Amino acid sequence: MSETLVDELYRLVLRREPDPDARREAAVRLAEGTLSRAGLLAELVASAEFTRVRALEDGVALARRARAAGERPHGLTGPPGTDERVIEVPWVLARYRGEPRVLDVGSANADPLYLDALVEAAPGAVALDLAAAEIPGLKTLVGDVRRLPFEARAFDAVLCVSTLEHVGSDQSVYGVESGEGGIADALAEIRRVLAGSGYALVTVPCGAAEDHGWFVQYDRNGWNDLFAGADLHVHDQELYVLGTDGWSAGDDDRAAYGKRGPGASSVLCSELHPGRLRHEAARRVRLAVTLPRRWPTRSST
């Protein structure tokens, strides 16, 4: 009975099953009377993990309201000591505009709260990852973002939350092989599969250029150079910085990863649109067609 209660409270408060040791310890304390049900609930709510869960759920609710109102919120905030997901998840979900053809890259190890919200917002979206995963409500596919198994212009929206920085790095931590190629290849493929009116929502850790073996980090200019190199231009972009008071919009893009909290010190959130170069080429063609043609005249002899 005690273990059942522990399971129920963990699912309610932390949205997960308890670790075996935590379940056993809490059940023993409940059985011997050294911990009450209210006491266990208070301990869970006071934890740093619950602070993160609440921030994520509040962010998902904000994104839901923004989509309904057709808004793109800026100036998000998050509590101190949390990782960048509390910013990335609402930023991306708020900007998804309901298009039917959606690709989510890096889904297998995504935060469950993000995946639940994605299923709600875009049921039936394609979820692609090098690692196999079953995600109810999404069409899961094992594949490589550097060699996407889709035709050109197959998607209206591509979502990529804290995944791009891992491409081409050692992915043995996730139990998969990294393969050949890197971030530039991945961006080129994202560009290829986007419809002309489509967009990509990409979030990445931002700071001093660093290679951590299983992921890399660049500053804002470094990331934007990679985007531009793939013919993806920035339509909307914000940099969020973790400080002593929590997450807020800022401009410090040179801090080391992990310097200020459990993850990135800053995170770059970008809405990218394809085709700037293609559109410019098309404009030149249209201009050439509309200009009067000057035919050579035959000179008399």
N, C-alpha and C positions, 0 to 999 in steps of 0.2 A: 504493500500500500504506500509506504514512504517513497519508494523509488518511482512509483507511478506519479505521485505528487511532484517530485523533483523534475521528472520529464515534462510534465505539464507546465510548470513554471518556467523552465528553460525555453520551451517552445513559445510561450506567451511573451516573455520579456526579451530574450536574446535571439529568437527566431531560429533556434537550432537545438539539436540533442545535446545533453551534457556529456562531457568526457566521462569515461568509465570511473576514473578515480574521483572526480567531482561528484558524480551520482552516488557512489558508495559512501563517501564521507558525509554528504548532506543527509542521506537516508539514515545513517547511524546517529547523527546528531538529532534528527527529528525523532527517532525511535527512543532515544534515551532522555529526551526532554531538554537538551541543552540548546536547541534551536527550534523556534516556532515557525509556522508557515509564514506569518507576517515578517519574521526575522529573515527568513530565506529570501522572500520577495524584496525586502529592503536591501539586502546584500547585492542581489542581482541588479537592482535599479541603480545602486550607487557605483557600479563597476564602470571602468573605462569602456568596456565593450558595449554596455547599454548606451553610453553617450554617443558612440559611433552609430549604433543601430537607430537611435532616435534621430540623429542628424540625417542619416540616409532616408529614413521614412518621411521626415519633414521635407527633404529635398524632392522625393518622389511626388509628394502631395503638391508641392509648389509647381513641379513640372506639369502635373495633370491640369492644374488650374491655368497655367500659361498656355498649354495647347488648346484648351477649351476657349480661351479668350483671344487666341491668335497672337500672343505676345512672345517676345524673346527676352527673358529677364537678364539683366546685367547686374553687376555688383553683388553677387552672391556672398554669403558668409558661412563659416563653419566653426565649430568649437575648437579650442586649443587641444593639442595632443592627438589629433585625429589624422588619418591619412588623406590623400588627395581624392579618394572616391566620394567623399561628402560634397565635393565641388563638381567633379566630373559627371557623376550620374545625373544630378538634376540639370546641369548645363546641356548635356546631350539630349536627354529625354524631353526637355522643354522645347528643343528646336526641331524635333521630328514633327513633320507637318501632315502625317497621315497618308503618305504615298503608299501604294500597294506593293511595290517591289523593293524589299529592304534586305540588305545583307549586313549581318553583324559579324565582325572579324574578331577572333580571339574569345569565343564564347565559353569554351570548356571549363576554364578556371575563373570565369567572371563571378562577381559577387551575386549570391542568390537573390538579394533584394533587387538588384539591377535586372536580372533575368526575369523575375516575376513581373516587374514593371514593364519590361520590353514585351512580354507576352500579352499583357493588358493593352499596350499601346499599338503593337504591330503583330497581332496573332498570325502565325504562319510564316513569319520572317525566316530567312535562311541564316542559320548559325554555323559558321565555318571555323575550324581549328585544326591544328596538326594532331591534337589529341582527340580521341573518340569521347563522345559524351551523349547522354540521353537527356534532352531538355523538353519536357512536356509543353506543347504549345508552339514549339519552333521546329523547323525542318533542319535537323542537324546533319552536317556533312564534314567528313575528314578531308582536308585540303590545305593547300599552301597559298598564302596571300601573294607570294611571288609568282605563282603560276595558277591563277584562278581558273577553275574549270567552267567558265561561263562565256557566253558570246559577248561581243562588244555592246555597250549601252544596255546591258541586261537589268540594271538596277536604277531606281530613282534616288535611293539614299543608301549610303554605306556608313555604318557606325563602327568606330574603332577606338575603344576606351582602353587606354594604357596597354596597348598591344604593339604598336609600331616600334617602340624602343627595344623590343625583344627580337625583332626579325633579324636573322643572320647571326645571332649570338648563341651561346651554349644553352640549349633548352633541356638538358638532362634533368634539371630540377623538376620539370614537368613530365619526365618520362618519355620524351620524344627526341628525334634527331633534328638538328638545326638545318642541315642541308646547305646548299650553295646559294649565294646571292644575299642581298641586304635590303636596307630600307628604301633605297632608290628604286629597286626592282618592285617592291611592294607598292610604292606610291604610283609607279607607272601602271601597274595592274589595276589599282583602284581607279585611276584616271580612265583606263580603257573600258572598264565595265560600267562606268557612270553614263547615264543618259545625258544628252546635251543640256537639259534643264535640271539635271540632278545635282546632288551635293554630297559631300563627305563631312561627317562630324568626327573630328580627330582630337584626342587628348593625349598629352605626353608630359613626362617629367621635364622640367626646364631649369637649367642652371649651368654651372661650370661644366665644360666638356669633360666627360668622364666615361671610361669603359669599365663596367663592373663585371664583365665576363658573361653574365646572363642577360644584361641589358646595357644600353648606352644612354647618355644624356647629353643634350646640347643646349646652348642658350637660344634666345628667341631668334636671333639672326641665323643661327645654324639651322634651326628647324625650318624657318621660312625659305632659306636657300634650297633646302630639299624639296619643299612644296613647289617652289617656282620651277625647279628643274624637271618636275613631272608635269608641268603645265596645269598646275592646280593653284588658282589664285585665292588669296584670303578675302573672303566676303565679310566675315565677322570674326573677331579674335579678342580674347581677354587673357591676361596673365594674372593668376592668383598666387598670393604669397602667404605662407604660414608664419605667423608671428606669435608673440606671447599672448595676444588676445584672441588668437584663432586665425582662420582663413579670411582673407579679404582681397579685393583687387589691388594690384600694386605694379611696380616696375622693376623689382630686384630679380634679375634673371641670371645671377652669377654665383649663387650659393651652392655649396656641395650637397649632394643627395644625403638625406638622413641627418643633416646638421641641426634641423630645428624640430624634428619629430620622427615618427616611425617610418615615414616614406619620403616622398619628394619634399624639398623645401619650397618649390614653386611648381605650378602646373600650368601648361599652356593649352588653352581650349580654342579650337579653330573650326570655323565653318568654311570649307573649301569648295570652290566651284570650278568645273573643268572648262577648258576650251578657250582661254584667253588668246593663245597663239592661233588656234584654229579659227576663232571668230575674227581675228585681225586679218588672217589670210583671206577669209571669205569676204570681208569688207573690201579688201583691195581688189578682189575679183569683181565684186558688184560695181565698184567705182570704175574699173576698166571697161566694163560692159556699157555703162551709162555715158561714158565720155564719147564725144563725136569722133568718128574714125576719119582719119585723113588719108585718102587714097593718093598714091603717087600719080602725078600727071605725066602724060606722054609728051615729051618735047618734040617739036617739029624739026625736021632736018631739011 
